[in-house]
Amino acid sequence: MSSCKNQFIMSIGRATFQFCVLAQPIVFGFILGMMYLEKSDQAFTAYVLIGSGIMCFWSSICFSSASDINRERFYGTLENLFVAPSGFEMIVLGKILGNTIWGVFSMIVSACFVLLFFDKNMVVDNVPLLVFGLLAMILSFIAIAFMLAGLFTLSRSARVLMNVMEHPINILCGIVFPLEILPRLVLPISYILSPTWAAKVIRLSIYGGTASDIQTSVFGLLTITLVYCIIAARAFKQIDYKARIDASLGVY
Amino acid sequence: MDSIKRALRKAMVSYKGLFGMYSVKAYIMVEIIGPMFQLSFFSMVATHVYGSDDISKWIIGNAMVLTYMNAFFGVGAQFIQERSMGTLKLVIAAPSNSFGIFMPRVIMHTLDGMVSVIIGLVSGALLFGFRLPLSQWIPFALVILVASFSAMGFGLLIGALGLLTRDINLLLNLASMILLAFTGANFDISKLPVEMAHISQVLPLTRSIELARKIHSGASLTTHLDLLIGEVALGLILSVIGFMAFRYLENLSRVKGTLDLY
């Protein structure tokens, strides 16, 4: 918890993170809102009100999980965290939770701006499913961040990757447009990404859907989130092993 | 001739300095893959929103906007990078004019900005079937050059203002997003509320995007020279204001001794 608290306080001190959490939700909400202005209230709710929020949440997760590890490496404190008695995984998880709170905040900023700026109604068919979808999505993003943090601990290209990763996920997961417009070839990749399922659940809560559609999407989301957790746990074990053998944890 | 050679050498050295730390793989990621994905993302949204018949208009807009990478993270970040490396005071105290030091860097970024736009257009051609008639290639290239130059002027201004801040990243990212939102790259400016539409008119790229779209649809450059001249003039004005702001801050910091203070 102390790692989470520290991260929560310290991360917002950085200008880039302030941009991700405060400015980007407004700008993305504005651009998408202007693009979807003439679309139905349901489309506006799904792709602008919720979609732009998910995009910003993803940005804050993507940039923080990569840059936090990179920053510790730059300061020379990565090794210290690695051997700390609390455990490297727990410290990283705390950091991710701190960033997640800001990610949720960025979603709220985006939604408030869109609701206040655009004269559109929020239309939701199934409110409990929307709440469940959003909560499951947050859990899923925590699992992704945990997995990425592990991978970025080993990678030397974290800084570059985090700048390139943002839009591919937005595209592949169909966060602000329906998945159907993507080429069929890339759909298998989309379906192994949990935000795809989260977006599906959220869209079903807005447009409505059959019980079997809802069950499939919820099952897909929870299963893939679980798989990410298992991969992350294994990755951290692998990191521990590799870091001790290669002794290159702090090397760029 | 010597001074031109020197200026070009400075431009090359500064460009290498910016990207030299990247491996080839990382350079390709930043210069090609990143812009490709950004363009693809907004083009996909445009496909869904405006229909899939012809999204060339939005591909052009989003390709032009890619110049912001060089404008802000190349030209705009140069003063603050010198400051963070502790070399800004050396540059200021050097016998040569600081204009002669910083301006050549703009040349390289203007050219690189053009490359970014071309990468965007090629991505649009490969992924979304964007086509430009062969007869329009030269006027289109001229518009890209002017757009890139104008964006660099804005970058210079933002970079100078960045010296007033502790961390320029917020300013650079915000300026990039403003270009994405207000230049008509993703939706028609006519949709904007009147007060916001004025912002578009003082931003670089608005005119270039409009002109590029006209040229793409077969119009002649000579019939829309006002847009071209307007963009060049805006680029010059922004560059002059940017450089004057830098000179003012330079003088102020000499008096107060705060050049390297954050």
Interface residues (C-beta under 8 A of the other chain):
Chain A: R14 A15 T16 Q18 F19 A23 Q24 V27 F30 I31 L32 M34 M35 Y36 L37 K39 S157 V160 L161 N163 V164 E166 H167 P168 N170 I171 V176 F177 P178 I181 L182
Chain B: Y22 S23 K25 A26 M29 V30 I33 G34 F37 Q38 S40 F41 M44 V45 A46 T47 H48 V49 S52 T165 R166 D167 I168 N169 L170 L171 N173 L174 M177 I178 L180 A181 N186 F187 K191 L192
